[in-house]
Amino acid sequence: MKINHAILHILDFDSAVNVISQRELDLEDSRACRQFVTTHLRRARESGDNKRATFSEESAFGSELKSYFYGERDFIDLSQQVADFIGGELSRADKAQSTDILVADFDDDDDVRWFAVMLLSSKQAFMHEVGTDAGQTVNGIARHYAILPNPSQKLQSYCVVRASTMEIGYVDKKRKIAGEDRMLIPEGLLQCETGVSGKEAIDTVTRVVEEVAEEHGTNTAVALAKVKAAVAERVEDDEELPPWDIVDEVFEDSPQIKESVKSALREEKLPERVPVERKQVERAAVRNHKIRTDTGIEISFPAEMGSNSDYIEFVNEPNGLISIELKKISSIENR
């Protein structure tokens, strides 16, 4: 990852003093600062929780950002404008929490350029304090009010915008601002038309399939494994999840289940196409399927093997119980 520009602005509602920076962060001489910024940017860029969105035609920020990408706006000036807007909105919130605004222009690991705005909510923490009294060293404990989120911590509010397409990915939470529940990032700053995240789409499809399969008395483990395998294959091909096509493919021989799943997806208002990055389906939760029996036995297997009886087979016994047979095993490793 290459960070082209990064700057931090401080909105301190505890002391009622905002500190708007006039210079960018020093990422060359401060390794800790560079690692902090890089880690948060990479997590935000690759998060499966990102909701996809597009700027509305009336979006003022969208126009300003385009001007910046065309080289017509100064980075520091634009970042200050962002901080002023967010500071003004947060000051009207019922619970104004001190927040640092990190603004960055960066190229990801695939050399794709992005613009990021991240809200780093401060928290209180106790730290040791060293002082002297009458020539003696005295250790104490003090409360500090401006502790930033750890690099490993998920941020609750941020957005990343792709320079080439103006595609938006964001995460946010509702805040009560001026008496109204609002999403500050998409509704206030970006003024964009929102969609669903890739993670939400995958979770919705798998949940609906499990519910419908159970209602129809079908083996939910096999049904979910088939769906996960189809999701991974489709996203691997073109980084797009087509829920309806996947349902047609998986339940081609089960028209009743297929129609029930489609009906449920319509109720969920799931789009026909959802952009999903390959990295999201490379995770174990999609590539693998894990089951747990009422006897306490847990089995995890590659999703694509769920419908291949040459490797794993689910058998419904006459007494109503289920048997699971694992086949073609040459060795077993204790984990």
C-alpha positions in Angstrom: 0.0 0.0 0.0 1.2 3.5 -0.8 -0.2 6.5 1.2 -0.1 9.6 -1.0 -1.5 12.0 1.6 -2.9 11.6 5.1 -4.0 14.2 7.7 -5.6 14.1 11.1 -8.1 16.6 12.5 -9.2 16.7 16.1 -12.8 17.3 17.2 -12.6 17.6 21.0 -16.0 18.1 22.5 -14.8 17.5 26.1 -12.8 20.8 26.0 -14.9 22.4 23.3 -11.8 23.0 21.2 -11.4 21.6 17.7 -7.8 21.4 16.3 -7.8 21.5 12.5 -4.4 20.5 11.2 -2.6 22.7 8.6 0.0 20.0 7.7 -0.2 16.4 6.7 0.9 13.5 9.0 4.6 12.7 9.0 4.6 9.1 7.8 8.2 9.0 6.7 9.9 9.6 10.1 7.2 8.0 12.3 7.0 4.3 11.9 4.2 3.9 14.5 2.1 6.6 12.8 2.6 5.0 9.4 1.7 1.5 10.7 -1.4 2.9 12.5 -2.7 4.7 9.4 -1.8 1.8 7.0 -3.5 -0.8 9.1 -6.8 1.1 9.4 -6.8 1.9 5.7 -6.2 -1.7 4.7 -9.0 -2.9 7.1 -11.4 -0.4 5.7 -10.6 -1.1 2.1 -10.9 -4.9 2.4 -13.8 -5.1 5.0 -16.6 -7.4 4.0 -19.0 -5.1 6.0 -18.6 -2.3 3.5 -22.0 -1.2 2.0 -21.8 -0.3 -1.7 -23.1 3.1 -2.8 -23.1 5.7 -5.6 -23.1 9.4 -5.3 -26.4 11.1 -6.1 -26.4 13.8 -8.8 -27.0 16.5 -6.1 -24.0 15.4 -3.9 -21.8 18.4 -3.2 -19.1 16.2 -1.8 -19.1 14.0 -4.9 -18.4 17.1 -7.0 -15.7 18.4 -4.7 -14.0 14.9 -4.7 -14.1 14.7 -8.5 -12.4 18.1 -8.6 -9.7 16.8 -6.2 -9.0 13.7 -8.3 -8.7 15.9 -11.4 -6.1 18.0 -9.6 -8.3 21.0 -9.1 -8.6 20.9 -5.3 -5.9 20.9 -2.6 -5.8 17.8 -0.3 -5.4 19.7 2.9 -8.1 22.2 2.0 -10.6 19.5 1.1 -9.8 17.5 4.3 -10.4 20.7 6.4 -13.8 21.1 4.7 -14.7 17.5 5.6 -13.6 18.0 9.2 -15.6 21.3 9.5 -18.7 19.6 8.2 -18.4 16.5 10.4 -17.6 18.7 13.4 -20.7 20.8 12.8 -22.9 17.8 12.6 -21.5 16.0 15.6 -21.8 19.2 17.7 -25.6 18.9 17.2 -25.7 15.3 18.3 -27.4 14.3 21.5 -24.2 12.6 22.7 -21.3 14.5 21.1 -18.3 12.1 21.4 -14.8 13.5 20.8 -13.6 12.2 17.5 -10.5 12.5 15.3 -11.0 12.7 11.6 -8.4 10.8 9.5 -8.5 11.7 5.8 -6.2 9.9 3.3 -5.5 9.5 -0.4 -3.9 6.1 -1.0 -3.2 3.3 -3.5 -4.1 -0.2 -2.3 -2.1 -3.3 -2.9 -3.5 -3.6 -6.4 -2.4 0.0 -7.2 -6.0 1.2 -7.2 -6.3 4.8 -5.9 -8.8 5.5 -3.1 -9.9 8.5 -0.9 -10.8 7.7 2.7 -12.5 9.5 5.5 -12.4 7.8 8.9 -14.0 8.7 12.2 -11.7 7.7 15.0 -13.9 8.0 18.1 -11.8 8.7 21.2 -12.3 6.8 24.4 -11.3 7.2 28.0 -8.6 5.0 29.5 -6.4 4.9 32.6 -2.7 5.1 32.2 0.3 5.2 34.6 1.8 8.6 35.3 5.3 9.4 36.6 6.1 12.5 38.6 8.4 13.8 41.3 7.7 15.2 44.8 10.4 16.6 47.1 13.1 15.0 45.0 11.4 11.6 45.0 9.9 9.7 42.0 6.2 9.2 42.4 4.1 6.9 40.3 0.4 7.4 39.9 -2.7 6.7 37.8 -4.5 9.2 35.6 -7.4 9.3 33.3 -6.7 10.1 29.7 -9.5 11.2 27.3 -8.0 11.0 23.8 -7.2 7.3 23.3 -7.6 6.3 19.6 -8.9 2.9 18.4 -6.3 0.2 18.1 -5.3 -0.8 14.6 -7.0 -4.2 15.2 -10.3 -2.6 16.2 -13.1 -2.2 13.7 -14.2 1.3 13.0 -17.9 2.2 13.2 -17.9 5.0 10.7 -15.8 5.5 7.6 -15.9 5.6 3.8 -13.6 4.8 0.9 -14.1 6.1 -2.6 -12.5 4.7 -5.7 -10.9 7.4 -7.8 -11.5 5.8 -11.2 -15.2 5.0 -10.8 -16.3 7.0 -7.8 -17.5 3.8 -6.3 -18.2 4.1 -2.6 -17.8 1.6 0.3 -18.9 2.7 3.7 -19.7 1.6 7.2 -21.7 3.8 9.6 -24.1 3.8 12.5 -27.2 5.9 13.3 -26.8 9.0 15.5 -29.4 11.2 16.9 -28.5 14.6 15.4 -30.8 17.6 16.1 -33.4 15.2 17.3 -33.4 13.0 14.2 -31.8 9.5 13.7 -29.3 9.9 10.9 -26.5 8.1 9.2 -23.8 10.8 9.1 -21.5 9.3 6.4 -24.0 8.3 3.7 -26.8 10.8 4.3 -24.8 13.8 5.5 -21.3 13.8 4.0 -21.6 11.7 0.9 -25.2 12.2 -0.1 -25.3 8.8 -1.8 -27.7 6.1 -2.9 -27.0 3.1 -0.6 -26.9 -0.6 -1.3 -26.0 -3.7 0.6 -22.6 -5.1 1.5 -21.2 -8.3 0.0 -21.2 -9.8 3.5 -24.9 -8.9 4.0 -25.8 -10.4 0.6 -24.0 -13.7 1.3 -25.4 -13.9 4.9 -29.0 -13.2 3.6 -28.8 -15.9 0.9 -27.4 -18.6 3.2 -29.9 -17.7 6.0 -32.9 -17.9 3.6 -31.7 -21.2 2.1 -31.3 -22.7 5.5 -34.7 -21.6 6.6 -36.5 -22.8 3.4 -34.6 -26.1 3.3 -35.6 -26.8 6.9 -39.3 -26.0 6.1 -39.3 -28.4 3.2 -37.6 -31.2 5.2 -34.4 -31.0 3.0 -31.0 -31.7 4.5 -29.8 -28.1 5.4 -26.1 -29.1 5.4 -26.2 -30.2 1.8 -28.3 -27.3 0.7 -26.0 -24.7 2.4 -22.8 -26.4 1.1 -24.2 -26.3 -2.5 -25.0 -22.6 -2.2 -21.7 -21.7 -0.6 -19.8 -23.5 -3.4 -21.9 -21.7 -6.1 -21.3 -18.3 -4.4 -17.5 -18.9 -4.3 -17.5 -20.0 -7.9 -19.5 -17.0 -9.2 -17.5 -14.4 -7.2 -14.3 -16.0 -8.3 -15.2 -15.5 -11.9 -16.4 -11.9 -12.0 -16.5 -10.5 -8.4 -20.3 -10.3 -8.6 -22.9 -12.2 -6.7 -26.1 -13.0 -8.6 -28.4 -14.5 -5.9 -31.3 -15.4 -8.3 -29.0 -17.2 -10.8 -27.4 -19.1 -7.9 -30.8 -20.2 -6.7 -31.8 -21.4 -10.2 -28.6 -23.4 -10.4 -28.6 -25.0 -7.0 -32.3 -25.9 -6.9 -32.8 -26.7 -10.5 -34.3 -30.1 -9.6 -36.3 -28.8 -6.7 -38.8 -26.3 -8.1 -40.8 -25.9 -4.9 -37.7 -25.0 -2.9 -36.5 -22.7 -5.6 -39.7 -20.7 -5.7 -39.8 -20.5 -1.9 -36.2 -19.2 -1.7 -36.9 -16.6 -4.5 -40.0 -15.4 -2.7 -38.1 -15.0 0.5 -35.3 -13.1 -1.3 -37.9 -10.8 -2.8 -39.2 -10.0 0.7 -35.6 -9.3 1.8 -35.3 -6.9 -1.2 -32.0 -8.3 -2.3 -30.7 -6.9 -5.5 -30.2 -9.1 -8.6 -26.5 -8.3 -8.7 -24.3 -7.4 -5.7 -20.5 -6.6 -6.1 -18.4 -8.9 -3.9 -14.7 -9.0 -3.8 -12.9 -12.3 -4.1 -11.2 -11.9 -0.8 -14.6 -12.2 0.9 -15.3 -15.7 -0.4 -11.7 -16.8 0.3 -12.6 -16.8 4.0 -13.3 -20.1 5.7 -16.9 -19.2 6.4 -17.7 -19.4 2.7 -15.2 -21.8 1.4 -15.9 -24.3 4.1 -19.1 -25.6 5.7 -19.2 -26.5 9.4 -21.9 -28.6 11.1 -22.4 -29.7 14.6 -24.6 -32.8 15.5 -26.8 -33.1 18.6 -24.3 -35.7 19.8 -21.6 -33.0 20.0 -19.6 -34.1 16.9 -18.3 -31.2 14.7 -17.3 -31.6 11.1 -15.9 -29.0 8.8 -15.5 -29.8 5.0 -14.9 -27.8 1.8 -18.3 -26.5 0.6 -17.8 -27.9 -3.0 -17.7 -31.5 -1.5 -21.1 -31.1 0.2 -22.9 -32.4 -2.8 -20.3 -35.0 -3.9 -21.2 -38.4 -2.4 -17.8 -39.7 -3.4 -16.4 -37.9 -0.4 -19.2 -37.2 2.1 -22.7 -38.7 2.1 -25.7 -37.9 4.3 -28.1 -40.8 4.7 -31.6 -40.6 6.1 -32.1 -43.8 8.1 -35.5 -45.5 8.4 -35.7 -44.6 12.1 -35.5 -40.9 11.3 -31.9 -40.5 12.3 -29.1 -39.2 10.0 -25.9 -41.0 9.2 -22.8 -39.2 7.8 -20.2 -41.2 5.9 -16.8 -39.8 5.0 -15.1 -41.6 2.1 -11.7 -41.8 0.3 -9.7 -40.9 3.4 -6.0 -41.9 3.2 -4.9 -40.3 6.5 -6.3 -38.5 9.6 -4.5 -35.7 11.3 -5.3 -34.6 14.9 -5.9 -30.9 15.1 
